[in-house]
Amino acid sequence: MDMEEKGTQVCDQTGDTAPDAGEQEDFETLIRGRYKEAFDARVRKILDGRLRGMRQENQHLKEQQEKTDRERRAEAAGRIERLRRQEGELQKVYPDFCWQEEMRREDFGRLILAGVEPRTAYETVHGRELMEKAMRYAAGRTRRQVAGSLASGMGRVAENGGRSIAVTASDPRGLTSEDLADIRRRVLDGEKIRF
């Protein structure tokens, strides 16, 4: 069955008939002729209704956008206020912290406005600098500990956290009270003493 036969069969079942070229021409003649004013009025009414609906929709969208913008500004102001209030706490950990100066940094400002906690934002932005400071501090502390150990008369640095320097006197009976006090102190520090 070809398409024309199917179309005829469907039209026969529904009672509809497809307009032929003559009917289409009659419609065009009517809307350009004696029904022109009625047709134009109807088209204007439809278009006016659609335009009115579009204007209302645009107004509604504009109001929603303004409300969303106000809410965003209020949230941003609240986050900046929280940052300002937490400045003292952060300065206890990071003495150089100044919230106004940090907000001039684009990456820090974005994190704060996105709701990230101020300390986390600071540590994220300054992570590399903070790591370098920590490494310098650890190296300096280790140097001071080694220097202190060497200065206290120990011949070498203790290995694996324990000390095992042997007492040179072979007979403990010959030790003075100062030697015994020194041995007691070293034993309390975890050193193993052998005679």
Residue pairs with C-beta under 8 A, 6 or more apart in sequence:
1 9
7 18
11 17
11 18
19 27
31 39
76 113
79 112
79 113
79 115
80 103
80 112
82 118
83 99
83 103
83 112
83 118
84 99
86 118
86 119
87 97
87 98
87 99
89 119
90 97
90 99
90 118
90 119
90 122
91 97
93 119
94 122
94 126
97 122
99 118
102 108
102 109
102 121
102 122
102 125
103 109
103 112
105 125
107 125
108 121
108 122
108 125
111 120
111 121
111 124
111 125
112 118
112 121
116 124
123 130
146 157
149 157
149 158
150 157
154 163
154 165
155 165
158 164
162 190
162 191
162 192
163 186
163 189
163 190
163 191
163 192
164 191
164 192
165 186
165 191
166 193
166 194
167 175
167 179
167 183
167 193
167 194
167 195
169 175
169 179
169 195
170 195
171 195
172 195
175 183
183 193
186 193
187 193
